């Protein structure tokens, strides 16, 4: 790397221009949530890296983080159990696969499997 270019080796550039960050935030806010009947949600069981405990994963949600968190909260409330929402996944503690699929279909997520 030359002395002229003091950027990072991975290509990441930092900017002191506040407009740079404002433009980025505006792009993030342009994401819209797809209608329920167009959401292709997949519900599956997983026990990897969880000390053998089973969790139910809901993946494939296309929309804002807030809408995903709201859906996760509704599912956790309906199941009466704990869980979390992170990395685009809804994680519910326990085996609730069939019940969650039924509830999602009742709520209008018709493409759920």
Short mmCIF file of the C-alpha atoms (twelve columns), coordinates in Angstrom:
data_MODEL
# 
_entry.id   MODEL 
# 
loop_
_atom_site.group_PDB 
_atom_site.id 
_atom_site.type_symbol 
_atom_site.label_atom_id 
_atom_site.label_alt_id 
_atom_site.label_comp_id 
_atom_site.label_asym_id 
_atom_site.label_seq_id 
_atom_site.Cartn_x 
_atom_site.Cartn_y 
_atom_site.Cartn_z 
_atom_site.pdbx_PDB_model_num 
ATOM 1   C CA . UNK A 1   0.000   0.000   0.000  1 
ATOM 2   C CA . UNK A 2   1.476   3.347   -0.945 1 
ATOM 3   C CA . UNK A 3   1.919   6.183   1.523  1 
ATOM 4   C CA . UNK A 4   -0.470  8.264   -0.572 1 
ATOM 5   C CA . UNK A 5   -3.374  5.871   -0.010 1 
ATOM 6   C CA . UNK A 6   -3.741  5.406   3.746  1 
ATOM 7   C CA . UNK A 7   -7.043  3.497   3.494  1 
ATOM 8   C CA . UNK A 8   -7.575  0.077   4.971  1 
ATOM 9   C CA . UNK A 9   -6.382  -3.003  3.142  1 
ATOM 10  C CA . UNK A 10  -9.942  -4.392  2.953  1 
ATOM 11  C CA . UNK A 11  -11.161 -1.331  1.039  1 
ATOM 12  C CA . UNK A 12  -13.220 0.156   3.869  1 
ATOM 13  C CA . UNK A 13  -13.195 3.946   3.786  1 
ATOM 14  C CA . UNK A 14  -14.207 6.277   6.592  1 
ATOM 15  C CA . UNK A 15  -15.671 9.694   5.888  1 
ATOM 16  C CA . UNK A 16  -16.052 12.829  7.970  1 
ATOM 17  C CA . UNK A 17  -18.689 14.111  5.546  1 
ATOM 18  C CA . UNK A 18  -22.039 13.830  7.411  1 
ATOM 19  C CA . UNK A 19  -23.986 13.757  4.129  1 
ATOM 20  C CA . UNK A 20  -22.291 10.432  3.342  1 
ATOM 21  C CA . UNK A 21  -23.885 8.784   6.370  1 
ATOM 22  C CA . UNK A 22  -27.261 10.494  5.865  1 
ATOM 23  C CA . UNK A 23  -27.457 9.110   2.319  1 
ATOM 24  C CA . UNK A 24  -26.741 5.631   3.653  1 
ATOM 25  C CA . UNK A 25  -29.478 5.902   6.306  1 
ATOM 26  C CA . UNK A 26  -32.005 7.056   3.692  1 
ATOM 27  C CA . UNK A 27  -31.227 3.982   1.581  1 
ATOM 28  C CA . UNK A 28  -31.833 1.753   4.592  1 
ATOM 29  C CA . UNK A 29  -35.226 3.375   5.267  1 
ATOM 30  C CA . UNK A 30  -36.445 2.764   1.690  1 
ATOM 31  C CA . UNK A 31  -36.982 -0.939  2.433  1 
ATOM 32  C CA . UNK A 32  -40.684 -1.836  2.389  1 
ATOM 33  C CA . UNK A 33  -42.298 -4.936  3.798  1 
ATOM 34  C CA . UNK A 34  -43.820 -7.229  1.192  1 
ATOM 35  C CA . UNK A 35  -47.526 -8.076  1.570  1 
ATOM 36  C CA . UNK A 36  -48.306 -11.088 3.758  1 
ATOM 37  C CA . UNK A 37  -49.562 -13.193 0.849  1 
ATOM 38  C CA . UNK A 38  -46.219 -12.696 -0.983 1 
ATOM 39  C CA . UNK A 39  -43.973 -13.631 1.949  1 
ATOM 40  C CA . UNK A 40  -42.240 -16.989 1.453  1 
ATOM 41  C CA . UNK A 41  -41.655 -17.935 5.072  1 
ATOM 42  C CA . UNK A 42  -39.985 -21.218 5.964  1 
ATOM 43  C CA . UNK A 43  -40.428 -22.803 9.386  1 
ATOM 44  C CA . UNK A 44  -37.932 -25.441 10.488 1 
ATOM 45  C CA . UNK A 45  -36.495 -27.057 13.582 1 
ATOM 46  C CA . UNK A 46  -32.866 -26.659 14.578 1 
ATOM 47  C CA . UNK A 47  -30.657 -27.880 17.414 1 
ATOM 48  C CA . UNK A 48  -27.201 -27.036 16.096 1 
ATOM 49  C CA . UNK A 49  -24.934 -25.183 18.526 1 
ATOM 50  C CA . UNK A 50  -27.737 -25.081 21.101 1 
ATOM 51  C CA . UNK A 51  -26.587 -27.773 23.533 1 
ATOM 52  C CA . UNK A 52  -29.075 -30.241 22.044 1 
ATOM 53  C CA . UNK A 53  -32.105 -28.040 22.724 1 
ATOM 54  C CA . UNK A 54  -34.575 -27.665 19.880 1 
ATOM 55  C CA . UNK A 55  -35.644 -24.279 18.567 1 
ATOM 56  C CA . UNK A 56  -38.097 -23.386 15.817 1 
ATOM 57  C CA . UNK A 57  -36.724 -21.037 13.158 1 
ATOM 58  C CA . UNK A 58  -38.819 -18.805 10.908 1 
ATOM 59  C CA . UNK A 59  -36.822 -17.487 7.954  1 
ATOM 60  C CA . UNK A 60  -37.433 -15.750 4.644  1 
ATOM 61  C CA . UNK A 61  -39.167 -12.595 5.899  1 
ATOM 62  C CA . UNK A 62  -38.835 -9.772  3.360  1 
ATOM 63  C CA . UNK A 63  -39.282 -6.417  5.029  1 
ATOM 64  C CA . UNK A 64  -38.182 -4.009  7.690  1 
ATOM 65  C CA . UNK A 65  -36.493 -5.042  10.901 1 
ATOM 66  C CA . UNK A 66  -39.341 -3.506  12.932 1 
ATOM 67  C CA . UNK A 67  -41.979 -5.578  11.100 1 
ATOM 68  C CA . UNK A 68  -39.886 -8.716  11.624 1 
ATOM 69  C CA . UNK A 69  -39.623 -7.937  15.354 1 
ATOM 70  C CA . UNK A 70  -43.403 -7.392  15.540 1 
ATOM 71  C CA . UNK A 71  -44.049 -10.758 13.878 1 
ATOM 72  C CA . UNK A 72  -41.554 -12.411 16.215 1 
ATOM 73  C CA . UNK A 73  -43.282 -10.871 19.219 1 
ATOM 74  C CA . UNK A 74  -46.696 -12.100 18.003 1 
ATOM 75  C CA . UNK A 75  -45.357 -15.642 17.542 1 
ATOM 76  C CA . UNK A 76  -43.630 -15.681 20.945 1 
ATOM 77  C CA . UNK A 77  -46.819 -14.433 22.616 1 
ATOM 78  C CA . UNK A 78  -48.940 -17.046 20.850 1 
ATOM 79  C CA . UNK A 79  -46.498 -19.837 21.825 1 
ATOM 80  C CA . UNK A 80  -46.132 -18.571 25.380 1 
ATOM 81  C CA . UNK A 81  -42.392 -19.126 25.251 1 
ATOM 82  C CA . UNK A 82  -39.139 -17.240 24.829 1 
ATOM 83  C CA . UNK A 83  -37.196 -16.500 21.715 1 
ATOM 84  C CA . UNK A 84  -35.449 -13.781 19.797 1 
ATOM 85  C CA . UNK A 85  -35.190 -12.030 16.459 1 
ATOM 86  C CA . UNK A 86  -31.741 -11.629 14.938 1 
ATOM 87  C CA . UNK A 87  -29.966 -11.914 11.605 1 
ATOM 88  C CA . UNK A 88  -33.294 -12.011 9.765  1 
ATOM 89  C CA . UNK A 89  -34.490 -15.062 11.727 1 
ATOM 90  C CA . UNK A 90  -37.207 -15.512 14.295 1 
ATOM 91  C CA . UNK A 91  -35.977 -18.017 16.879 1 
ATOM 92  C CA . UNK A 92  -38.581 -19.639 19.151 1 
ATOM 93  C CA . UNK A 93  -37.541 -21.913 22.017 1 
ATOM 94  C CA . UNK A 94  -39.059 -25.371 21.617 1 
ATOM 95  C CA . UNK A 95  -40.773 -27.417 18.917 1 
ATOM 96  C CA . UNK A 96  -43.685 -25.296 17.652 1 
ATOM 97  C CA . UNK A 97  -43.264 -25.921 13.916 1 
ATOM 98  C CA . UNK A 98  -46.765 -27.146 13.062 1 
ATOM 99  C CA . UNK A 99  -48.508 -24.622 15.312 1 
ATOM 100 C CA . UNK A 100 -46.506 -21.700 13.880 1 
ATOM 101 C CA . UNK A 101 -47.220 -22.780 10.305 1 
ATOM 102 C CA . UNK A 102 -50.946 -22.879 11.125 1 
ATOM 103 C CA . UNK A 103 -50.914 -19.467 12.802 1 
ATOM 104 C CA . UNK A 104 -48.935 -17.849 9.982  1 
ATOM 105 C CA . UNK A 105 -51.375 -19.182 7.396  1 
ATOM 106 C CA . UNK A 106 -54.310 -17.940 9.501  1 
ATOM 107 C CA . UNK A 107 -52.647 -14.500 9.670  1 
ATOM 108 C CA . UNK A 108 -52.418 -14.312 5.856  1 
ATOM 109 C CA . UNK A 109 -48.924 -15.693 5.178  1 
ATOM 110 C CA . UNK A 110 -50.266 -18.179 2.639  1 
ATOM 111 C CA . UNK A 111 -46.894 -19.205 1.142  1 
ATOM 112 C CA . UNK A 112 -45.587 -20.544 4.470  1 
ATOM 113 C CA . UNK A 113 -44.028 -24.033 4.502  1 
# 
